[in-house]
């Protein structure tokens, strides 16, 4: 009986908090891929977004009267007046002004940018065509439907 008792005493269970040295190294090594993934996400996603946000914040703080901008919805116009730190008055056509939040400004156009200029040139061309048609009407030619588009029907004719 004493022999079986001695065997039980010698095969005692190790303490719960103690781990063999090999298992501690395995635990630390299993966290390395997780830490690498976190670093990759930081440098590929988070940091570039923070830089873009800082650039946009700087651009919005420098908005002044006369700047040509594009809103996030694609409206192109010229800043008519900076109302306060959150709002601007945007002139999108001659004597047509809208109030927008600075946060809705997508980008500031450079001075030499052609973006939005095609519409202005089209309006000038249309204005020139309508002036010519008005001159023809004055000379006694048949009246035309000025202001009525190709696909529109003039009412009253």
N, C-alpha and C positions, 0 to 999 in steps of 0.2 A: 503494500500500500504506500509505503513511503516513496517508492520509485515513481509511481504514477503522480503523486503529488509534486515531486520534484520536476517532472516533465511539464506539468501545468504551469508551474511557477516560471520555468525557463522560456516558455512560449508566450510570454505576456504580450499584450497588444501595445503597439507603440503609442505614444501620446498623440492626442488629436491635432494639436497645433503644429507638430513637427512634420516636415515633408523631406523626403530624400532630396539631395542636391540636384539630381538629374531632373526631377519634376519641376523645381523652381525655374530652371533654365528654360524648360518647355513652356511654362506659363508666360514668361517674358517674351519669348520668341513668337508666341501666338499674337501678341499685341503689335508687333512690328508692322505687319501688312495693314492693319487698321490705321496706325499712325501715318503710314505712307499714303494711304487713300485720303486721309484728312488733309495732308499737305498738298497733294495733287489738286484736290477740290479747291483749296484756298488759292493756289497760284493760277489755276486755269479758269475759275469762275468768280470767286468772291473779290479778289484783288482788282481784276480788270473792271468789274462793275463799279467798285468804289472809285476808280480813276475816272470812269465815264460820268458818274454822278458829280464828282468834284468839278469836272470841266463844264458840265451843264449848269451847275450852280454859279460858276464864274461867268459864263456867257449870259445867263439871265440877269445877273447883277449889273452887267455892262450895257443892257438894252437902253437905247436913248431915242429921241425923236429923229425920224428920218431913216432909221435902220429898216432894211427889207428883211422880212422874216417869213418862215413857213410854219404854220401850226401843225400839230400832230395829225389833224384831220385833213391836211393838204391845202388849206387856204393860204394863198400868197398875198402879202400886203405890206404896207409901209406903216411903221409906228407913227401915229399922228400925235399922241400925247401919252406920257407915262402918268397914270392917274395916282397910283400909290405903289408900295413895294410888291403888291400882289396883282395889280391890274394894269392893262394898257389899252389905249384906244387905237384900233387898227383900221387904216384906210385901205379897203379892198378894191375900190373903184373910185372914180371921181365923185366926191361928195357923198360917198357911202362909207360909213364908219361903224365898226362894231367894237364892243368891249369884250376883251378876253382876259382870262387869267394868265399870268406869266408862266405858270406850270404847264399850260397847254401849248407853249411855243416849242416846236421841234428843233428848229435850227435857225441860225442867223445867216443870211445870204451875204456873200462877199460883194464888194462894189462892182466888180467886173462880171458878175454872174449873169448868164442869159436866162436863167430859170424865171419863168413868169413874164418874160419880155415878149414872148410870142403872142400872148393874149392882148397885150397892149398894142402891138403892131397890127393885129387883126382888127381891133377896134378902130384904129386910125384908118386902115384900108376901107372898112365898112363905112366910116364917116365920110371918106372921100367919095365913095360910090354913091352914097345917098345925096351928097351935095351935087354931083353930076346929074343925077336923076331929077333933082329939084330944078336945076337949070333947064333941062329939057322940057319940063312941064311949063316953065315960064315962057318958053319960046312958042308955045301953042301945040305941042305934041300931045298925044293921047295920055291922060293921067294914068299913072301906075300906082300900084299898092305899095308905096314906100313903107317900110317897117314891117311888112308882112313877109314871112319866110316862104320858102319854096313849098313846104309841106303844109302851110297854113292857108285857111280859106278866109277871105275878107268878108265880113258880114255887111249886107246892105247893097251889094252889087247885083 
